[in-house]
Each structure stands twice: as C-alpha cells, then as structure tokens.
Amino acid sequence: MNASAVERYPLALRVLHWLLAALLMLQLGLGLAAEHAVPPAIAGRLLAVHFPLGIVILCLMTLRLVLRLTLHAPAVQRDEPRWRQRVRSGVHAALYVLVLLLPISGHVIWVWMGADRHLPGGWEVPAFFMPPEDETGRALAWYVHVYGAWLLLASVVLHVAAAFHRQWTLGDGFIARRMGWGSQPPRRPCAAKRRT
C-alpha cells in the first residue's frame, strides 16, 4: 500500500496510542500525588505502583517506536504551512523522547534509592549500574524526571489542543479518521475550500 494513500494509522499504532495515553495520564497522576498530595506512607505505596508502571510504559513506547518506523502512516498534508509541520514534528519528537527518558531517569532514581525492582510476577528489573557514593547523578536524574514530567504534560496538552483545533476548524473528522475505530468517516473538504 502506498504511504500517501494511507488515511488512518495501522491498528497496532492506534491501540498503542490510546493505551499509552491512558497509562501516561495515570502515571503522571501517581507521580504528582506521591510528590505533593499524600502522606509519606501513602506516597511510598503509590511509588511502588509508579515504578513498574513506568517499566511497562517504557516497553510499550519502545514497541510503538519500532512499529512507527516500520509501518505505513498517513502522509503529511502538503497544503499545511511549513511552520505548522515543523511544530507538529517537534511536539511528536518531544513526546517520544520524554516518554522514553522519564522511565529511564526513574529507573536511575529507583536504583540509587535501593528500592525494590521486582515487577508483578516476580521478574526483577536489572540495576544496569552501581550507584557511586557521590549522589550528583541521582540529583540530575531527579531533575530530569520531575521537569521532564512537566514538559511531557505541556507537550500532551499542546498535542491534544492541536488535534481538537484541527477537528473543529476544518470539520473533517480528523481525530476519528486518523486515530479512531470503526469505519472511517468521509473526509469533507475544508471550510476554506468550500467557500471558493
């Protein structure tokens, strides 16, 4: 199939998109609650869920990246302004980088804390490094993790706002056509073209 003829993302990418969206919102909520909103005893229990969920997200995002690089995707619209194409590409790149970087930085923090790395089912996540006595690396990982989470939240908001803006301004069923389920709604010409 020609990539330019593809209107909707492949099913595997759509499933991973919505699954990761739900898991990321849950993960951000767990992290924010553990950091700011609950007593330390409850925070520890939330973090005990936060760590394995981060490993699941890392695995799913790696799979999504591999599939995105190997499967056909909808072509870029040529009538879209170049600046908008660049912003969209930048936001998508930021989403991929941050969703991969946050679990890695979280793993560094977890190893440095000497916390339990066992996942449900008994599998233990390897440490990959031995923390030195100097905790500069732990502090750096913490800054990456915390500020990266805020950057991820901002990128998600921008991504969602752009999709809904496109949906509302052109009225062409963009979200359903690209990432939806069931039969694809017909693509209607944009309002600007209908007026001419």
Steps between C-alpha positions, in 0.01 A plus 500: 500500500630845413572708811342805338172310465485407870240708682496323837784374717533120513298328773807412710607865512148618584469250785842598638419871463186484714643246746809713556287814530300339782806356674690830479214693657484240778878513543511880515220493756682242713822699487339832586297348782804324647710817478249759623162378617517206738668399829841325469361152576248527217761661273719192545214274390427721199867494398497121531240507219668789317827313440365182335250704300792706370674181383180391320478843333866480394442159339179611324660822377800310363260268316308799370819664373603182317153465344490870406828462314387185316129550423343740252343812646284778358693737280573857605253747352680703239259796526585549869736792574863396547522657847205289615661184362818584694313568824304174464818302431672666796214422739484138383878464539480652849224254595705201385822620668332590829295180523824303454713725723269513802499125576878488451558790741250343740695174485820688589328660800351164607837322486668783691234472772561126527126445453340170406519450123272194483205514264174310543573139412838504676718632217771735626606799290881496477686788665725566192743699718637524854435841657821680605520672837469842338128560450535760223365248250196433715427873529538542124266206435247652742506835318464326163212292636306778670546776242468246219159403639386863484636531145316181407177635644544826304575304180192282549281807551644659183451176306136463611425870442641482146295190417177656628579831327539314174182302565293812575639743243490267199207284610647202316484236775879511533530314832261221401660468157855474632471332840139379530319167485236354270447623147674818403279806466520656155748780463319825430674789326620766739289811553747721312473285188119478524470880497696539175 
